[in-house]
């Protein structure tokens, strides 16, 4: 999820300075990345909802700890998980 989020950020940087045809191409790629990201969020949300699996809660706790405190991530990186956390 984080890699796709970073790809979207890089892709859209400077988008306004592009020629119209380039802007449309960037928009199309951005849409693909967005929908792929939505599928990842859906899958993660489904996995997190599986409380019958005893491994779910510890894995979720580990993920939340990493989102909160991973020292190599920027605040913008944490936004990659916003949709998932909202659904949670």
N, C-alpha and C positions, 0 to 999 in steps of 0.2 A: 504494500500500500504506500509506503513512504517513497519508494523509488518512482512509482507512477505519479505521485503528487509532485515530486521534484521535477519530473519530466514536464508536467503541465506548467509549472512555474517558469522553467527555462524556455519552453516553447512560446509562452505568451509574452515574455520580456521583449520589449521593443516592437510589439505587434503593430502599433499605430504608425510606425515609420515605414512599414512594408507597402509595396505596391498592391493594388486591389487583388490581383490574381494570387499573389503570395499570401495575402491576408486570408483569402478563401481557403487556400491549401492548409495554412496553419489552423484555421478554424475547424476544418474537417478532421485533421489529426487530433486536435484538442477534443473534439466530440468523441472520437474513438477512445482516447485515453480516459475521458470522463465516464463513458459507459462501462469500460473495463473496470474502472475504480468502483463504480456502483455495484458491479457483480462481486468484487472482492468484499465490499462492505456487507452485502447481502449474505455471503458465505460466512463471514466472520460473525455476523449477528446470529445466524442460524446455529453456528457452533457454540456461541456463548449462551444460547438459550437452552442447550442440551444439559440441563442440570441433573439428569439421570446418570450421566457419565461422571464418576467420581473425580476424573482428571480435569473436568471443566473449570471448577472454581479455583484450584491452584494455578492453572494456566492463565486464567483471566486476571488473577491477582498479580502474577508475574508481568503480564502485558501492561496492566495499569501502572505498576511500579516503574516499568521501563519508560512508558509514555511520560510519566511525571518527572523522572530523574535522570534519563540518559544524558550524560555530559556532552556527548558529541553531537547532539541534536540541537538545532536552533528552535526558537519558539515557532517559527513558520513551519518547521518539520512536524511539530506536534499537531498542527492544524490538519494534517493528513488523516488524523483519527477523529476529527470533530463529528462527522456524520455517524460513525460507529458509536461514539460515546453518547451522542444524542439519542440514538435508538436504544442504547443499553438502559 
